[in-house]
């Protein structure tokens, strides 16, 4: 577990030591020795961690792991404190007051002498820790190997029980079972590979075993084999096992010589034997991404309908259908609530024959909801409650203390162990990222962009050639999702993951390992003057642990989540005492100011004031030389101080305020005023949303060549050419939004002969009259939003040819009476919006157009009297939405009396929206009685 802490120390701290050692005579060998000792210790850590995991009474292993963790953190303290004072000359006189307990220095020693002494002490301590590992007999395990490598043969594996579950005990798999059986028996004659993917404990093995033993499946195949793939697997053992099972299935004896055959001979033996057979093979619980590539040459494709099924937690292990049409990935879903409740009752109320007593109905629902459809958790927790007295108050106590039950009840420990296999299989760089989900409350839906920026600030993300840190962090998140450790909550129209979460049971696993990242969940309710705390604090309302006092804290990160009140004394302590702070995430916190002491946080990399009432940033913000993220979205900050131009490491700067209480207009979202000097912020990846306050500022934007996203507002017509010149230099730009000073102001954007080739999102808000000639050149564009464009010609004729366009919105953008979407146009479009068209009276959709359209929104078109002609051609349409449409139009679509109902009845969701105030709406579904009453009143 603690290996990720040591990995971070090697990754982030050793390079700093090497750099500083150049300035410290005689320390090069010491630093080299520290690196060597840390790498040796890291190789022992896996074995020590596993021993501590297997044997909870193994205090030797636990103590040694604790020593390693504390020394890794101590190294981080030494480096950070040295940098705090050595890099800020005005602070050197304060050095004595900050270092005394650690360094025992005298008044004449300089910081470099202090670190020299400390490096020597660290080196000696690490050497002693490494020797103790050898003395305790820990085995060295190479980096990158799975922790499961050493546990399979010796650790009682709770997964084995999945193979022996009785049919009567299985609930909710019938449809999945029947689908699999049909695929095995009725599918094409090609050799096909079917992968069942899902989180541990979801029932993959149970499902496939029921299919494997089904009385329709068994006689359909000439021979079968079930292979549980261990960690690590040996190719020759797997091949021998398959040969023996194939022969046994045909009541034959396998050749004795296979026991001495090497892999090539075993493969030949299998291929020869299977050449005339119809075979079925199950590979259960695969972890190795390269497994199928190593194995596929073994199985002949003889046209007899051969089938191979793989179960895995990692989608990357499954052969992809992008590679072959003969590969199929089946993502097993969680149990629906009704099935989950039935399964729970079978386990919890065995004496009642699975029938839930009326008094326990509500409580049982609460318990099942906590399990979130995970069969492993339902069975284990149901078994726990079956042993409790049938007293509602007692059951409620157990449910409220379920987290502590995970530590003591053997049934619940099996949940943690099974889910922990996935954690152990993670590479070092992903373990810290995964554990960071513990900083958020249970059931919390997390913004993915926020999460990945936090990972970067914490130092979890490694640089990779040709990729930004943001891209690498996103790849990390994708890996966690593919490994079924993290669940996708929301995707956008192009499949980009916007929000995610972890299962409640996985959250329990994470919290049980919170020591690895040294984080605590604490409550503000009993806050007082402090003394000590963990390195990472998540301050929440719904936890019972009070935030204890801290005076000289080593805290590196603070997240405030869902608090009703934050005392000023706490804020002052944060900014005055937490000198080594790297992350301060106050998103949504009830605070209205940031003290000037924020400038003392030299190491701060991440500061979020999103959704707060903060109105102004102090000038001292310019001292945060390591700041990478400054998030001011939906705060009340309207102007940045001139000192912001000194933040040379800033990568993310986002600030705007949105007013939804008035009808949508060009000023609904207000940007932020930023001073001249922005040209110095050359590391910026995202700049959103700034006001075009001067021609100088616009010209300076051309220096920001690393920008991926730019949003600029209040642009005057005369500054359009300067902005185009600046944009020409932004070769990495993916997203661009430009707003004029008013809805009538012309956006002069014709002077962009070579737009950014990678541009994916474009928003133009203001009068265009004519589409810029460079828009048809945007071959990578995925989304275009045009508002108040006042175009004189139908823009669809130009836009319909864009090869990758997936979303298009036109708001008050065209003054004509008719729009025509021609056949075979917009071949990839998924979302289409036409809003506020005062003169539009007809919308025509030809057959063959919009084949992939999933969502169509039409609003405030008072002259449009009937549903778009040809809408019945849109076979992929899932959502049809109308806002503020004429009564006659809405009535024409109603089920009972509407003449146009037949045109929309194939669409799963048809919704009508009516404004209540500003941009707040109430909605009605098609045929809703309240809607009809509203229309007729």
N, C-alpha and C positions, 0 to 999 in steps of 0.2 A: 504493500500500500504506500509506504513512505518513499518508495523508489521515485515517484514523480517529484517529490520535494528535492531529492538529491539530483535528479535529472535537471530540474530548473536551476539548481545551484551551479552545476557544471555548465549548463547552457548560457546562463546570464551573468554569473558572478565571476567565473574564472577569467573570461576575456577582460573584465575590468581589472582584475588583479594583475594580469599580464601587462596591460597598458600602464598601470601605476608602477609596476615593478621596474620599468625602464627609468623611472625617476628615483628609484630607491636602490642604492648601491648594494650589491651582494645578495639581493633577494630573488634573482632569477631562478636559482636552483630550488629555493623554498617554494616558489609558486608552482614550478614544474612538479615538485614532490606532492603538493596539495592536489593538483589535478590527478596525478597517478593514484594517490590514496583514495580520492573520491570515486574514481572509476572502479577500483578494486572493491570498495565498499558497496558500490552499486551492484556489482555482480553477485555479492552475497545476500543482498536485500531480498530478492525474490524467495530464496529458500527460507530465510528467517521469517518473512511475512507469512509464508504458507504454513510453516511449523506453528506459528502463533495462531493462525486461522484454524488449523486442524485440532490443536490441543489447547483449549482455552486456559489450561493450568500451566502452560509452558511459560513461566515467568522469565526464564533466561532469554528466550527469543524476544519477548515483549520488551524487556528492559533494554536489550541491545538496540532494537528498532527505535525505541524512544530516544536513546543516546544519539543515534544517527540523525534523527529528525531535529533534535535540539541543536546539534552542532551545525547542521545545514542552515537553520534559521539564524544561528549566531554569526555565521559567515555573512549572511545577508545584512544583518545589523551592522557589522563592522564596516562593510563596504559602503552602505548607505550613509552611515554617520560620518565616515571619512569624507565622502563626496559632499555632504551637506556643508561641511566647514572648510575643507580644502579648496572647494570650487567657489566659495563665497568669502573673499578676503575679509569683508567687514564683520564676519562671524567668528574669526579665529580667536578673538579674545574671550568669546563665550565657550570655547572648547572645553575648558576645565569643568564648567558647570554641567556639561552634558555627558562627559565621558568618565567621571571619576570611578564609578563602581566597576566599570568594565576594564579600564586601562590602568588604574592606579598610577597616574602620571603626576609629575611635578610641574610646577608653574612654568618652567623654561622649555618643556618639551613641545615640539611642533607636531601638527597632525600627521605628517609623513613618518616621523619617528614613532608615533603611536601605532600607526598601522603596521610598521615594520615589526614592532614587538608583538603585535597581535597575530600577524601572519605566522611568525615562528611558533607561537603558542598553539594556533589552530593546527599547524602541521604536526606538532607533537601529539595533540589530542587525537587527530585522525589516525595517526600511526598506531596509537594504543587501541582505538576502536577496531581497526582492521586486524590487529593481532588477536584481539579477543574473539573476533569472528572465526579465525582459524582455530583458536583454542576450543570454541564451542562446537566445532565440526560442521559449520555451515558450508553448503556446497555452492560453488560459483556457477551461476546460470547466465548464459550470454544474453546481452540486450536483444530485444526483439523476439525472443522465444516466449511462448505462452506459459503463463503460470500453471495452466492445466497440465503441462508436460509432466510435472512431477507428482501429480495428485491422483491420476486415474487409477493406478494399480493399488494404492494404499488407502485411499479415502473412500469410505462407504458412500457410493453415489446414489443420491435420492432419486435420480432420473430413471433408474431401472424399473421402479414400480409402474411406470407408464405402460410397460409391455404386458402387464398382467391384470389390467382393470377389467372387471366383468362387464358384460354388455348392459346389464341393468343399472350399473352405476354411471353410465355415460349419458350426458344430457346435451342437447343442442348441436350435435354434429351430423344429424341425419342428412341435411341438404348437402353439406360438404362431402360426406361419405358417398352419397349417391352420385354426385358430380364426378368424383374421382373414379368410382367404379365404371361409370359410363365412358369416361375417357380411356380407361384401361382396355375395355372390351370393344367399344364401338368406334374407336378412333381410326385414323388412317393406318396403312400398313407400314409406314416408315418407322424406324427406331425413334422413339420420342422420349424426351427427358422432362419430367414435371417436378418443379421445386416448390415445396411448401415452406413459406417463410413467415416468421413471427417471433415475438418476444418469448423468452424462456417461460415455461409454465402455461403456455397458451393451449397446449393439447395437440401439438403437431405429431408427436410420436404416437399418442393414443389414437388419433384419427387414422393415421396411415396403417397402424397395426390392425385396426378393425377392417380396413380395406383389404389388406394383405391376406387376412384370414377369412374373408367373405366367401360363402359357398358358391358364388358366381365366378369369383376371380380364380380360386384354386384350380378348378378343372380347365379353365381357359388357357392356361400356360403349361407348356411341357415341363418346365423346371423353374424353380424360384430360389431366391437367396435374400436373407435379411442380414445386413452388415451394420453393426453399430461401430462407428468410426471413432477410435480412441484418440487421445492427445498424448504424445504424438502417435501417428499411425505408421505402421511398417507395411510397405507395399507388398512384400512377399507374403506376409501373414494374411492380409486381406485377400489376395489372390487364392491362396490355399483354402481359406475358409469358404470362398465362393465355389471353388471346384467341388469341395466336399458336400456343400449344401445342394448343388445342382445334381450331383450323382445320387444323393440321398432322396431328392424329390422324385427321381425316376426309379427308386428302389434298386439302385446299382451301387457297386463298390468303387470308390475312387482309386486310381492307380497308387500304389504304395510309394513309387518313386517321386511323387510330387513333394514329399517331405524334404528331399535333398535338391530340388530344382531351384535354380536362380530365377530372378524376375523375368528375363526374356523368354525362358523356357515355359514358365507358368503362363505367360500371356499367350504364347503359341498354343499351349494345351487348351486354354479357355476358348480361344478363337476357333480352334478345330472342333471342339465339343459343341459349341453353340451355333455352328454354321448352319445346321439343319433344324435348330430348335426355336420355338417361340418362348422367350424367357422374360422373367420379371425380376428386377433387382431393386432392393431398397437400401439406400445409404443414409443411415439415420445420424443426425446431429453432427454435420460436417462444419468444421471451423476454418480449414485451410482453403484460401482463395484459389490455389492452384490444383486442388484435388481433381476436379473433372478433367482438366487438361492432361493430367498424368494418367487418368484412368480410361478415357474415352476410346483409346486405340484398342482396348481389350474387347470391345463389344461390336460384333459384326452387324452391319445393317443389311439383313438378308430379306427384307420385305415381308416378314411374317408378323408384323405388328408387335415388335418387342417394346417393352416399357421399362423405364428407369425412374424411380422416385427418389428425390433428395429432400431431406429436412434440414433446415439450418436457421439460425437466428440472424445471419448476415446476408443481406440481399446481394452483396458483392460476390459471395460464394456461389450463388445460383447461376447456372449457365443462362445467359441473357437471350431473350427472343430477338434482340437486335442483331445477334450473331447468326441465328438460324430460326426458321419458322418451326422447326422441330423441337424448340425449347419453349417451355411455358413456365411463368412464375405465378404462383398462387399465393397471395398475401392473406393468410388466415386472419379473420377479424376476431375481435373480442366477443364474448358471449352477449347476446341481447339480454336486457334486464329480466324478462320473463323466464328465460332459460337459466339465468344465473340464480334467480330466486328459487326455482325448482331444484337446482343442484344443491343450493345451501340447505334447503329444508330436508332433502334426502340425508344430508350429513348431520345436521343439527338436531333433527327430530326423528331419529331412527326408531325410538320406542313408539312414536306416534305414527309410524309408517309413512314418514315424509310429509305429514299434514301439519301445517303451521297453526298452532292455537291462536284464537282470535286476539288474545291479549298481547301476543308477540308479533303481530303483523307489522305494525309501524316500526318497531325496533329491528325486525328482520330486514325490512326495506332499507333502513339506515346502514345496517351491516353490509348488505349486498352492494349498495352504492359505493361504500368504501373500497370494495374489492375491484370495482370498475371493470367487471367482465373477465377477470383473469381466473380461469378455472383452478389453477394451482392455489391461489389465495383463497378462493371460495371453499375448496375442499378442506384446506388446512384450518381456516378460521371456523368453518362449520364443525370440524372435528373438535376444536377447542371448546366451542359453546356446548357441544353435546355432553361434555363432562361437567358442566356447571348446573347447579340447581335451577329448576325452571321457575325462577323468580325474576320478574321484570327489572326490579331495581338492581339486582346483582348483575344481570346481563348488561345493563346500562353502564355500570361501573367498569366492567371488563372492556366494553367498547371504548369508553373514554380513556382507558389506560392501555390501549392496544399497543402503542409504541413500546412501552416497557415490557409487555408480554413477549415481544419479539426477542428480547434478551434472555428470557427464562423458559419459555415453552418450547419443547422439542419439535412440536408440529410446525410452529411458526419459524423456527430456526431453519427448517428445510426450505421454506420460501426464500429466505435470505441466501442460503447456500446455492440454490439453483440459479437465482438471479445473479449471484456473485460470479458464476462462471463467466458470464459475459464481461463483467468488469475486469476479471483477471486476464482475459484474452486481449484487452486493449493495449496498444503500445503506450509508452510513457507519455508522449505528447498529448494523448487523448484522455488520460486518466484524470489529470487536473481539470481539464475542461468539463468532463462529465461530473466530477464531484462539485463543481461550481453551481450546478443546479440546486444544491442544497442551500444556497444562499437565498433562494426564493421560497415562498410558502408552498405548502401542499396545495395541489389543484391550480397552481398559478400558471396562467397562459403568458408566455414570455415573448417579447418582441425579439426576433432573431438578430436584427441589426444591433440592438442594444447589447444583447448577449455577446456577440462576437467582438464588439468594441471593448467590452469589459475584459474578455479573454486577452485581447491585445494589450490592454493597459496592465494586466496582471503579469504579463511576460510569458504567457502560456503558448504563444504562437511563434513558431520559428520562421525565419525568413527563408524563402524559396526562390531560386533564380527564375526570373520571368514572371513572377506573380507578386501582387501587392499583398501586404499583411491581411487586408480585408478578404481577399480572394482565398488565401490559405485558411483563414479562420472559417470561412464558409465551407471549404472542403472538409475541415474537421467536423463541422456540424453535420454535413451530409453523411460522413462515415458513421457518426453516432446514430443517425436515423437508419441507415442501411443495416446497422448491427442490431436494430430493434431496441435500442436503449432509450431513444428519444422518439416521441410521437409528433407527427405533423399536425398542427391545429388548423392552420389556414394557409392556402396557397393563392397566389394572384393568377391573373389570366394566362400567364406564360409558364405557370408551374413553379414559379419562384416561391420558396417557403418564407412566409411572413411571420408566423408565430408558431411556437412549439411548446411542448410540455413533457414532463415525465410521469409515468404511471405512479400512483400513490404508493404501491408496494416497492417500486424502484426508489422512490423518494426515501422510504424507510432504510433501504440499503445504503443510500448515499449518506444519510444522517449518521448511520452507525459507523461510518468511516470519516467523520468530520475532522478527526484529529489530524488526518493527513494534510489538510490545508489549514488546519488550526482555525476553524471558524466556529462561532457561537451564534445561536439564535437567542436574542434577548428582548426583553420588554422595556418600554420607556416608562411604564406605569410606576415603578418604584425607583426611578433614577435619583441618584444623589451625587455628592462629590466623590470623584473616583480614586481607585488605586491600581487595578490591573484588568486586562481583558485579552481576548484572543487577537490574533493578527488580522482576522477578518470578522467583522460584526454585521449581522443582519438584524436590524432592529424592527420588530413587528409588534402588532397589538395582540395577536392571538397566541402568544407563548407565555408561559408562566415564569420563566427565569428572569429576574430583574437585572437591569444593567447595573453592575457594581461599579464602585468608584475607581477612577484611573487618574494618576497624576503624571507619570512619565511613561506613557503607553508606547508599546511597540506596534500598535495597530496600523495596518497598511491599507485596509479597505473598510468602508462603511456604506451599507445600503439601508435606506429608510423606506419601509414598505407599509403603506396603509395606516399610518399614524394619524390621530386626530389632533395631536399637539406635540410640538417640539420645543422644550424650554430654551430660552436664550442662553442660559448658563451652559447647556449642553453644546450649543453651537460655538460659544466662545472657547470651550474646552477643546473641541475638535480642531479649531483653527489656531489655537495658541499652543496646545500641548502635543498634538499629534504630528511631530515634525517629520516623521518618515512616511506620512500618508501618500498613497499612490492613487487611490480610487475613492471618490466621494460621489455617490449616486443618491441625490435627493429628489428624484423624480416623484412628483405628486405630493411632496412633503408640505405641510402647512407652515412655510417660512416666507418672510417678506423682505429679508435683507441678508447680505453677505458682508461680514466685517472685513476691514482692511487687513486683518491678520492672515487672510488667505494667502497673501504674498509671501509668507514665511514657509509655505509648504513647497520647498524646492523640488521634491521628488514627485509632486502631483502630476499624474498623466491624464486623469479622467475626472471631469467635473460636469455633472448634469444637474441643471436647475429647471428641467422640463416640467411644465404644469405646476409651477410654483407662482407665488405672488411677488417674487423679487423684481424690483423695478430698475435697479442700477448696479453696475459692477464697479468696484473700487479701482482706482488707478494702479494699486499694487498688484492687480491681475497680471501686469506686464512682467512681474518677477518670476512667473511660473515657467521657467525656461524649458521644462520637460513636458509641458502640457500638450497632449495629442488630441483630446476630445473636449470640446466645449459645446454642450447641448443646452440651448436656451429656448427650444421650441415651446410655444404656448406659455412662455413666461411673460412678464410685463416689461422686460428690458427692450427699449426702443432705440438705444444708441450705445455704441461701444466706445470706450476711452481710446485715446491715441496710442496708449502704451500697448495695445493689442498687437501692433506691428512687430513687437519684439519676440513674439512666440513662434520661433522659427521651426519648431517641431510639430506645430499644429497640423493635424490631418483632417479634422472634422469640425466644422463650424456651422451650426444650424440655429437659426433664430427667426421666429415669426409669431404673430398672435392672430388668432382667428375669431371673428365675430359672426356667430350663427344666428344672432337675434334679429338681423336685418336680412332682407331679400338679397340673394347672391348678386354681388357686383364686383367690380375690379378691385375694390378696396376691402373686400371681405377678409382677405388675408393680408396683414400689414407686415412688411419686411422690417429690416433693421438698418439704421444708419451706421456706416462704417467709415472711419477716417482714411485719408490718403496715407499711403505707405503699405498698402496691402501687397504690393509687389514682393515684399520680403518674405511672405508666407509661402515659400516655394514648395513646401511639403503637402500643401492642402490637396485633399482628395475630394472633399465635398464642401461647397460654399452655398448656403441656402438659408434664408432668402435675403439678399442685400438690396438696398435702394441705390439707384444710379444717381448719386448726389452731385457728381461733377464729371466733367470730361476727363480730368486727370485720373480719377478712380477707374473709369472704364478702360482707359489706355493701360493702366497698371495690371488689369486682369490678364493681359497678354503674357505676363511673366509667370502665371500660374499654369505651367505646362503639364502638371501632374493631375489636374482636375478631372474627376470622373463625373461630377454632378455640379451644375451651376444653375441657380435661380436668381434672377435679377428683376427688380420692379422699378416703377416710376421712370421708365425710359422715355426720353424726349425724342421727337422725330429727328432733330439735328444731330443726335448722338448715335443714331443707328449705324452709320458707316464705321465709326470708331469701334463699336461693339463687334461688328462683323470682322474687323481686322484682328481684334483680340481673339475671337473664337477660332479663327484660322490657325492659330498657334496651339490650340488645345487638341492635340492629336489623340488623346486618350478619352475624350469626352464621351460619356454614355447617355447622359440625361441633361436636357437644356430646357429651361422655362424662361420666357421673356414676357414681361407685362409693361404696358404703356402707362403713362401718367393718368390717363382716363380712358373711358370706353370709346371716346371719339378721337383720341390721339392716334395718328398714323404710326405704325411700326415700319420704319424704313430699313428693311432687311434684305434688299435685293442684292447687295454687294458682298455676296459670299460665294465666290465661284467654286470653291472646294470645301464643302462642309465636312465636319469630322466623320470619317468613314465608319467608326464604330458606334455612332449615335443610335440609341435604341428608343429613347423617349423624347418627344418634342411637344412643348406646350407654348402656344403663341396667343397672348391675351391683349387685344387691341385691334384697331382698324387695319386691315390689309388691303381690301378692295381687289387685290390680285394675289394669287398664291405666289410666293417666292419661287423663282425658277430653279433653285437648287433642291427643292423638296423631292422631285422625282429621282434625284441621284441617291437618295437615302436607302440603299439596298439592305441595310441592317436594321432599319427602323421597325419597331414593334408596336409603338403607341404614338398617336398624334391627337392632341386636344387643341381645338381652335375655338376661341370665344370672342364675340363682338367683332368678327372679321369683316362683316358687311360685304361679302364677296358678291360680285356682279354676275359671275359665271358659276355654273354647277361644278363644285370642286371634286365631285365623285369621278368625273371623267379622267382627272389626273391621278387621283389617289388610288383608284381601283387596280392599277397595274403594279403597285408596290408589292414585291414578292413575299415579304415576311410580316406585313402589317397584321396585328392581332387585335388591336383596340383602336377605335376611332370615335371621337366625340366632337360634335359641332353644335355650339351654343350661340344663338343669335348671330349666325355666321353667313346666312344666305337669304337674299331678299326675294328669290324667285317663287313661283307658284307651284312648281313641280320638281321632284327629285326622282331620278331614274337610276336604279341599280341594275346594270346590264348583266346578261348571262355570262357565266364563267369569270365574273369579277370578284375581287376580295376572297380569294381562295383559302386564306388562312385566318380570316377575321373571326374572332370569338365574341367580341363585345362591340356594340354599335349604339350610339346615343344621338338623337336629334332633339334639341331642346330650344324652346323660345323662338319658334319660327312664325312670325306674325302673318305672313302671306301664304304659307304652304297649304295647298288644298288637295294635293295628291302625291302619294308615295308609291312608286311602282317597283316591284321586285321580280326580275325575270327568273325563269326556271334555270337552274345551274349556278345562280349567284349565291354567295354566302353559304357554301356547303357545310362549314364548320361552326356557323354562328350559334352561340349558346345563350346570349343575353341581348335583348333588344329593348331600348328605353326610348319612349317618345313623350315629350312633355310640353305643355303650354303652346299648343298649335291650334288656336281657336278656329281656324278655317278648315281644319282637317275633319271631315264629316264621316269618313269611313276608314275601317282598318286597312293597312297597306295592301294593295293589290299584289297577289302572289305570295302572301305570307304562308300559305299552306305548303309552299315548296320547301320551307325551312325545316327539314326533318331533324336537325340537331338542336333546335331551339328548346331551351329548358326554362328560361325566364322571360316573360313579356311584361313590361312595366309601363304604365301610363300615369302621368302626373298632371293635375289641373287641366283635364281635358273637358270638352263640352259635354253637357248632359246627354244630348242626342247621340253622341259618339259612344259614350259608356253604355247607354241602354241597348244599343245595337249589338252589344257583345254578350248580353246576359243569357243564361241557359234557357229560360222558359220562353221568352218573347223576342229575343234578339235575332234579327235576320242574319247577322254575321257570326253567330256563335259557332257555326260549323267550321269557320275558317281558323278558329283558335282552339278548338276543343282538344286537339292533339298535343297542345303545349302543357307540360306538367304544372307550371306556375304562372298564373296571370294575376297581376296585382295593380291596384289603382291607388294613387297617392294624392292626398290633399293637404295643402299647407295650413298649419295651425298658426305659426308665427315665424317670421324670418325664414330660416331654412330648416325649421322643424315641421315634420309631417306626420300625419296619421295614415294608416294603410288599410285597405280592404281587399279581400280575395274575390275572385270571380264568383258571382252568385250570392255573395254575403247579404243576409237580410238587412243588416245595418246600412250597407251601401245603398240598397234599393230604397230604404226609408229616407236616406239623405237625399237621393236624387229626386224623390217625389214630393219632398216637403217644400 
